Amino acid sequence: MAALPSSGLPRKRRGSRTKKLIRGLFWGGILLFLLYQGASRLLFFIAWQALETRQVTAGILEKTISLETVVVREETLLAAPADGTLIRLIPEGERVAAGGTIAQVELAGVAVGDAGVRDLKAPFASQVCYHPDGLEKVLQPAMLEKFDPPEVISLARRARPAGEERGVRAGTPVVRLVNNLQPLFLYAMLPEVPPAWQEKKRVILRSPGQEDSLSAKVDRLYSLGDDYVLVLRIDKWGSWWLHRRVVTVEAIAESYDGVVVPQTALVTLEDGSVGVYCLVGREAKFQQVEIVGAVEERAAVRGLKEGSEVVVNPYWVRFLGGKS
């Protein structure tokens, strides 16, 4: 009987293929590992180069509202007693005592002398302004409750203060006397009111060209149709306000004190903690913070040291191994 064919050769071929497959998988795994390591290093390098940082400082964030206001003062008006030439004796902005002579009118067509001069005297101690606008007896603090807001604002906008003319006619307003020891009021209308501006609260104002801020108190605040009427009271004020009737001021609606960071730097982790990434050496470390308040693209925070290098585009931190 013939012997069966030997099966040794096929078994040898199958073993060779298995070894080749194992070697292929081994070297393929190493290659994939090296590729992964290379890609990770490349991605780390790209992310590191893409990081943008900013050194943060402490400061105050403010949100302001522009207010067109009508100036209301305790004041009176003096008119020229006759035709003639106005001679100003007390300079603009200076105080005059009650009964003091402010100016004189040299009568037209009359020889200079006691008979040819009429004195303008102050009925009360006050500051002098030679730019009356004719609204002195209309816009008085005591009449605030009787004002029709739109009419008052329209009237004030149309007012034109007197110039520097020396020639005057009888009855022409020539002097405004202002009692600057009494409060000054700013009258305004606005579409909405910041929550902080509740009655009797303080409002900080900045007026054009003035370095110093003014502290004002909310004296009256009420709704009128779709708008609000706001009356601010200023107890201490200077001669800058003497001859102005309509003034646009910047009023601080919100104010937040802290370390100021870009809002893009803020991140919220999965556990709900809010913070920023700070660059420390070659690492971006998470620093939890408390947000005090935000205005536009910036936020004031607590819990962060002034001078820290904060990452302003934290998206790239995830590729550096940081939390995201």
C-alpha positions as CSV (number, residue, x, y, z in Angstrom):
1,M,0.0,0.0,0.0
2,A,1.4,3.4,-1.0
3,A,2.4,5.9,1.8
4,L,0.3,9.0,2.3
5,P,1.9,12.3,1.2
6,S,3.7,14.1,4.0
7,S,2.0,17.3,5.4
8,G,5.2,18.9,6.8
9,L,5.6,21.5,4.0
10,P,2.2,23.1,4.3
11,R,2.5,23.4,8.1
12,K,5.9,25.1,7.6
13,R,4.3,27.7,5.2
14,R,1.4,28.4,7.6
15,G,3.9,29.0,10.4
16,S,5.9,31.3,8.3
17,R,2.9,33.4,7.4
18,T,1.9,33.7,11.0
19,K,5.3,34.9,12.0
20,K,5.3,37.5,9.2
21,L,1.8,38.7,10.3
22,I,3.0,39.0,13.9
23,R,6.1,40.9,12.8
24,G,4.0,43.1,10.6
25,L,1.6,43.9,13.4
26,F,4.5,44.5,15.8
27,W,6.3,46.9,13.5
28,G,3.0,48.5,12.4
29,G,2.2,49.1,16.0
30,I,5.6,50.7,16.6
31,L,5.1,52.8,13.5
32,L,1.7,53.9,14.7
33,F,3.1,54.7,18.1
34,L,5.9,56.8,16.6
35,L,3.4,58.5,14.3
36,Y,1.1,59.2,17.3
37,Q,4.1,60.5,19.3
38,G,5.2,62.7,16.4
39,A,1.7,64.0,15.8
40,S,1.2,64.7,19.6
41,R,4.5,66.6,19.7
42,L,3.6,68.5,16.5
43,L,0.2,69.4,17.9
44,F,1.7,70.4,21.2
45,F,4.2,72.7,19.3
46,I,1.4,74.2,17.2
47,A,-0.8,74.7,20.3
48,W,2.0,76.3,22.3
49,Q,2.8,78.7,19.4
50,A,-0.9,79.6,19.1
51,L,-1.3,80.5,22.8
52,E,-1.9,84.2,23.3
53,T,-1.3,85.7,26.8
54,R,-1.9,89.0,28.5
55,Q,-0.4,90.4,31.7
56,V,-3.4,91.4,33.8
57,T,-3.7,94.4,36.1
58,A,-6.1,95.5,38.8
59,G,-8.6,98.2,37.8
60,I,-12.1,99.4,37.8
61,L,-14.5,98.5,35.0
62,E,-17.2,101.1,34.3
63,K,-20.3,101.2,32.2
64,T,-21.4,104.7,31.4
65,I,-24.6,106.3,30.0
66,S,-24.6,109.6,28.1
67,L,-27.2,111.9,29.5
68,E,-28.4,115.1,28.0
69,T,-29.4,117.2,31.0
70,V,-31.1,120.6,31.6
71,V,-29.3,122.6,34.3
72,V,-31.6,124.1,37.0
73,R,-30.2,126.5,39.5
74,E,-31.5,128.9,42.2
75,E,-30.9,132.1,40.3
76,T,-32.4,135.4,39.3
77,L,-32.2,137.8,36.4
78,L,-31.3,141.5,36.3
79,A,-32.3,143.6,33.3
80,A,-30.8,146.9,32.1
81,P,-32.7,149.8,33.8
82,A,-32.3,152.0,30.7
83,D,-30.7,152.3,27.3
84,G,-27.0,152.8,27.5
85,T,-23.6,151.1,27.8
86,L,-23.0,148.3,30.2
87,I,-19.9,148.6,32.4
88,R,-19.1,145.3,34.2
89,L,-17.6,145.8,37.6
90,I,-17.6,142.3,39.0
91,P,-15.8,139.7,36.8
92,E,-17.6,136.7,35.4
93,G,-17.8,133.9,38.0
94,E,-16.9,136.1,41.0
95,R,-19.1,136.3,44.1
96,V,-20.8,139.5,45.0
97,A,-22.2,140.4,48.5
98,A,-25.8,141.2,49.0
99,G,-26.4,144.8,48.0
100,G,-23.1,145.0,46.2
101,T,-22.8,146.8,42.8
102,I,-22.4,144.3,40.0
103,A,-22.4,146.6,37.0
104,Q,-23.4,150.0,35.8
105,V,-25.3,151.3,32.8
106,E,-24.1,154.6,31.4
107,L,-27.2,156.2,30.1
108,A,-27.3,157.0,26.4
109,G,-27.4,160.8,25.6
110,V,-26.7,161.8,29.2
111,A,-23.4,163.3,30.5
112,V,-21.3,160.9,32.6
113,G,-21.9,161.6,36.3
114,D,-24.2,160.5,39.1
115,A,-27.3,161.5,37.0
116,G,-26.0,159.6,33.9
117,V,-25.3,156.2,35.6
118,R,-27.6,153.5,36.9
119,D,-26.3,150.8,39.2
120,L,-27.1,147.1,39.1
121,K,-27.1,145.7,42.7
122,A,-27.2,142.2,43.9
123,P,-30.4,141.4,45.9
124,F,-28.6,138.4,47.6
125,A,-25.0,137.1,47.9
126,S,-24.3,135.2,44.6
127,Q,-22.0,134.4,41.7
128,V,-22.2,136.7,38.7
129,C,-22.8,135.5,35.1
130,Y,-23.1,137.8,32.1
131,H,-24.7,135.2,29.8
132,P,-28.4,135.1,30.8
133,D,-30.7,133.1,28.5
134,G,-34.1,134.3,29.7
135,L,-35.0,131.1,31.5
136,E,-33.8,132.1,34.9
137,K,-37.2,132.7,36.3
138,V,-38.8,129.8,34.6
139,L,-36.4,127.0,35.5
140,Q,-36.3,127.1,39.2
141,P,-35.7,124.2,41.7
142,A,-39.0,125.0,43.5
143,M,-40.9,124.4,40.2
144,L,-39.4,121.0,39.4
145,E,-42.7,119.3,40.2
146,K,-44.6,121.5,37.8
147,F,-42.3,120.9,34.8
148,D,-43.6,119.2,31.7
149,P,-40.4,117.2,30.9
150,P,-40.5,117.3,27.0
151,E,-41.4,121.0,27.0
152,V,-38.6,121.9,29.4
153,I,-36.0,120.0,27.4
154,S,-37.2,121.6,24.2
155,L,-37.2,125.0,25.7
156,A,-33.7,124.6,27.1
157,R,-32.4,123.4,23.8
158,R,-33.7,126.6,22.1
159,A,-32.2,129.0,24.7
160,R,-29.5,131.3,23.5
161,P,-27.3,133.0,26.1
162,A,-26.5,136.7,25.8
163,G,-23.2,137.7,24.2
164,E,-20.6,140.2,25.2
165,E,-22.3,143.3,23.8
166,R,-21.8,146.5,25.8
167,G,-24.7,148.4,24.3
168,V,-28.0,147.5,26.0
169,R,-31.6,148.5,25.8
170,A,-33.9,149.0,28.7
171,G,-35.5,145.7,29.9
172,T,-32.8,143.6,28.2
173,P,-31.5,140.8,30.5
174,V,-27.9,141.5,31.3
175,V,-26.9,139.7,34.5
176,R,-27.7,136.3,35.9
177,L,-27.1,135.9,39.6
178,V,-26.7,132.4,40.8
179,N,-26.8,131.2,44.4
180,N,-24.0,128.6,44.3
181,L,-24.5,127.8,48.0
182,Q,-27.7,126.0,47.1
183,P,-27.8,122.7,45.2
184,L,-27.8,122.5,41.4
185,F,-30.2,120.1,39.7
186,L,-29.8,118.2,36.4
187,Y,-33.1,117.3,34.7
188,A,-33.1,114.5,32.1
189,M,-35.3,111.9,30.3
190,L,-34.0,108.5,29.4
191,P,-35.5,105.2,28.0
192,E,-34.3,103.0,30.9
193,V,-32.8,103.3,34.3
194,P,-29.8,101.2,35.6
195,P,-30.8,99.1,38.6
196,A,-28.3,100.9,40.8
197,W,-30.0,104.2,40.3
198,Q,-32.6,103.9,43.0
199,E,-33.9,106.9,44.8
200,K,-31.4,108.5,47.2
201,K,-28.5,106.6,45.6
202,R,-25.3,108.3,44.5
203,V,-24.4,108.7,40.8
204,I,-20.9,109.6,39.7
205,L,-20.9,112.1,36.8
206,R,-18.2,113.3,34.4
207,S,-18.7,116.5,32.5
208,P,-17.0,117.5,29.2
209,G,-13.5,118.9,29.7
210,Q,-13.5,118.5,33.4
211,E,-11.0,116.2,35.1
212,D,-12.8,115.8,38.4
213,S,-15.9,113.7,38.8
214,L,-19.0,115.0,40.5
215,S,-21.1,113.1,43.0
216,A,-24.8,113.5,42.4
217,K,-27.8,112.2,44.3
218,V,-30.9,110.8,42.7
219,D,-33.4,113.4,43.9
220,R,-36.4,112.2,41.8
221,L,-37.0,109.3,39.5
222,Y,-40.4,108.4,38.0
223,S,-41.8,106.9,34.8
224,L,-43.5,109.0,32.1
225,G,-45.1,106.9,29.3
226,D,-42.3,104.7,27.9
227,D,-39.5,106.9,29.4
228,Y,-38.2,107.9,32.8
229,V,-37.7,111.3,34.3
230,L,-34.5,111.6,36.3
231,V,-33.5,114.6,38.5
232,L,-30.0,114.6,39.9
233,R,-29.0,116.9,42.8
234,I,-25.4,118.2,43.1
235,D,-24.6,119.9,46.4
236,K,-21.0,121.0,45.5
237,W,-20.4,122.5,42.1
238,G,-18.1,125.2,40.6
239,S,-18.3,128.2,38.2
240,W,-18.1,125.9,35.2
241,W,-21.8,125.4,35.6
242,L,-22.7,129.1,35.8
243,H,-23.8,129.9,32.2
244,R,-24.6,126.4,30.8
245,R,-28.2,125.4,30.4
246,V,-27.9,122.1,28.5
247,V,-25.0,119.8,29.4
248,T,-24.3,116.2,28.2
249,V,-22.7,114.2,31.0
250,E,-21.3,110.7,31.3
251,A,-23.0,108.9,34.2
252,I,-21.6,105.7,35.7
253,A,-24.2,103.1,35.6
254,E,-22.1,100.1,36.7
255,S,-18.7,99.9,38.4
256,Y,-16.7,96.8,39.2
257,D,-13.4,96.7,41.1
258,G,-11.0,93.8,40.6
259,V,-8.3,92.3,38.4
260,V,-9.4,93.0,34.8
261,V,-9.3,90.1,32.3
262,P,-10.6,89.6,28.7
263,Q,-13.9,87.7,28.8
264,T,-12.4,85.3,26.2
265,A,-10.0,84.1,28.9
266,L,-12.8,82.8,31.2
267,V,-13.5,79.1,31.1
268,T,-16.0,76.9,32.9
269,L,-14.9,73.3,33.7
270,E,-17.2,70.3,33.8
271,D,-17.5,70.6,37.6
272,G,-18.9,74.1,37.2
273,S,-15.8,75.9,38.4
274,V,-15.0,79.2,36.6
275,G,-11.5,80.4,36.1
276,V,-8.6,81.3,33.8
277,Y,-5.4,79.5,32.6
278,C,-2.2,81.2,33.8
279,L,1.1,80.6,32.1
280,V,3.6,79.3,34.6
281,G,6.9,78.4,33.0
282,R,6.0,75.9,30.2
283,E,2.7,75.1,31.7
284,A,-0.8,76.5,31.6
285,K,-2.3,76.1,35.0
286,F,-6.0,76.6,35.9
287,Q,-6.8,79.3,38.4
288,Q,-10.3,79.5,39.8
289,V,-11.7,83.0,40.1
290,E,-14.9,84.8,41.2
291,I,-16.4,87.1,38.6
292,V,-17.3,90.5,40.1
293,G,-18.9,92.0,37.0
294,A,-18.4,92.4,33.3
295,V,-18.6,95.3,30.8
296,E,-18.5,94.6,27.1
297,E,-15.4,92.4,26.4
298,R,-13.8,92.6,29.8
299,A,-14.5,91.2,33.3
300,A,-13.4,92.1,36.8
301,V,-12.5,89.1,38.9
302,R,-11.2,88.2,42.4
303,G,-8.8,85.4,43.2
304,L,-6.2,86.2,40.6
305,K,-2.9,87.9,41.3
306,E,-2.1,91.2,39.5
307,G,0.6,90.7,36.9
308,S,-0.4,87.1,36.1
309,E,0.1,85.9,32.5
310,V,-3.4,84.9,31.5
311,V,-4.2,82.8,28.4
312,V,-6.7,84.7,26.3
313,N,-7.5,81.9,23.9
314,P,-7.9,78.8,26.2
315,Y,-9.1,76.6,23.4
316,W,-5.5,75.6,22.7
317,V,-4.9,74.5,26.3
318,R,-6.6,71.2,25.7
319,F,-3.8,70.2,23.4
320,L,-1.2,70.9,26.1
321,G,-2.8,68.4,28.4
322,G,-4.8,71.0,30.5
323,K,-8.4,70.6,31.5
324,S,-11.1,71.9,29.1
